[in-house]
Amino acid sequence: MKTKLFLVLFFLLSAIAFAQESAFTGKWFLIKDKSVDIDRYQYIMLDITADKNEITLYQEWGRKKNFTEKMTLKTDGKPQKVKFNDRIFQTNLYMAVKTPIGESKEVTAKFEGNRLIITEKYFVKVSQGTKDLNVKHVYELSDKNNVMTYSVFRDTREGLPEIKYTLKREGYHNAYVMRMTDNWEIEGKLPEQACLITLQGIVNENSANLYFIYGEQWDFRFTPTFFDYMKDKKHYTFTQLNSLEQAINTFKDKIKGYIVWDKEVRTSLIVSFTLAGLEKAIVVSEDMIPLMNKLGLKQIEDFRGKFTGKSDYEIYSWAYDKYWKDCSRDYIVWIGGEHGKIMKPGVVDFGMTKKAFFSDLSADEKDALECSLTKKLFSEMKPFSMVMGWHSYKKDLEETFVALLSKYALRMEGLHTLPNMSFMCQVPLAEGFKFKNNHNIKPGVEYKPEKKVYISFIQTDCLGLGAWTRPGRGDIPYTWEVTMNWVWLAPALLESFYHQATPNDYFLGSLSGPGYLYPKNVPKKHLPKLIEMAKELMKKLDLNAFEIMDYSEDGDIEGNSDLTPEVVDAYFEGMPDAIGFVNGYYPSSTFAKRGKRALISFDYYLSKERPEDDAVGDLKELARLNPQRPYFLVAHIRQWSDISRVKKIYDKLGPEFEIVPIDIMLKMAGENPTFTEKYFDIKERKKNK
């Protein structure tokens, strides 16, 4: 029995070892930006074939084959003779060092886990004659065996700058990049850029192939910085595409055809997006048809003149009858936002990959027909499914739209300008990466407030929209609302934010659930599940404080955002590990305490227009209006204000004010409350109505 067990264990370990050795097999190409300078070569390729007891290593340095070498070695660690076939000292082309052609070097090779170690002993010719060298080459795998670090150690280079190259497996993380302009007008660049976004939705369906860097005026400012992050941390190599024709030619084999939309009927473009996702087609305007014919693409549908004179309700009703049965019930997309001659369909690529239905229907009861169709669409979606995009600025209000979708237990992931999600949802976290927040509360430490004003600043509208890439980050304690669905929608993007965070950057879960919703409008039977989903996202992202926002009451964001006791209880009960909660957007009035945990509402909102001195005056007046100390003041900062501006305001507040991270404030407020507990007043609602 012991013999059998030993043999099984032996063969198992042998299989594991061989699997690791065979992981070296393949072609490997240099990542120049992550490697030591290689002078005129500009290129290294390794071609490795690994067997149980043998390895063949072929290397090319320089595309014109300035240096090549092929060695087949036993991997038992015993010395072997290999003849020099070139005088080039390949790792340092411009040093006056030559190898002796015709002579042999003594070579050993062995595997150590995920490393291949090759040692060499030989002499070289130098200006003063010859010199014996001992060289160790270490090839180490990482990133699930897709990246190789190649280090060269020579006894003559001890204590000097290291020689280290980074290579990646052939075909690993190669992609294309294009740059978008800030012109999104129908008679401008919209037709071409909408076509490109639908191309992105096709080619990124199963892998990350096409990435866009958006213009400086785009809502989400992270596209250039994340591009750099992918090259630096994710080992991506990008090829620049410079024209629509070049882009289509590059991915022509993936495109099933094209759909013509009508420039005279803006809504026809939104309907085209639905069909594009179902058919794997690109969308084009009439003036682009000659290019499509030149490229040999077939026409799938032509909407020119089809919707002339029809209302949006009639157009979307037609689209519902034609396409809804084939569309997703997990995702639906609103291409709202700007109206008229402008459209910014940044989220279309992701919606296409999910075969989503696209619209910009109204959620306002005054638009009876459109609102009825919106309700019909929402009612036929699965509970907890995603509404991507954004409401139409022309047709309704954010509050009206979110209030309606919440009634169907749906959750929103805005905006319509959310870019590159078909790409980013497929870029995984770094191997072994764990989200780690900069928690400020230390176990066993008592946080007893003094008689002063404690102030915390929270940035609005998620990490990507805000001041993250602007001046001042890290100078003061600052809280950032985390778009928690990005943990599955764009994991590497969140990784980049966590990676870049300073000790003063603290992350807060938002907004009301696993996505944007209004809890007072969510059916009671569904709210616990949504809170549970949010709790799980918080756990993954190492978050322990959460923000709630509900403007369902007045349909006006400046209106009543207070919460009922039932809703407050649902969060305290559903998130037992949260140290506390923040409520509102503009100032709100709900304050609550359960045990030693607190829910605090925003007492101040800093708009982008407010002069700094006026903001200082506002905050000092709030301190006078709330004379009991400590006074806990949470300020919401609109995303257009960078941290430098906020710091200037704080520096003028005087010694009575002390800035603290929001987790410490919530802990102090929960254990030493000076606020008056207050909730949404149902009697007041009835009175107003």
Beta strands, then each sheet from edge to edge (+ up, - down):
strand 1: 26-30
strand 2: 44-50
strand 3: 54-61
strand 4: 67-74
strand 5: 80-83
strand 6: 104-112
strand 7: 115-126
strand 8: 129-142
strand 9: 147-154
strand 10: 163-169
strand 11: 174-179
strand 12: 210-213
strand 13: 237-240
strand 14: 257-260
strand 15: 281-284
strand 16: 299-302
strand 17: 331-337
strand 18: 357-359
strand 19: 386-392
strand 20: 411-413
strand 21: 453-459
strand 22: 478-483
strand 23: 505-510
strand 24: 545-548
strand 25: 580-583
strand 26: 592-594
strand 27: 597-601
strand 28: 604-606
strand 29: 631-637
strand 30: 657-659
sheet 1: 4+ 3- 2+ 1- 10+ 9- 8+ 7- 6+ 5-
sheet 2: 12+ 11+ 13+
sheet 3: 15+ 14+ 16+
sheet 4: 18+ 17+ 19+ 20+
sheet 5: 23+ 22+ 21+ 29+ 28+
sheet 6: 23+ 22+ 21+ 30+
sheet 7: 24+ 25+ 27+ 26-
end
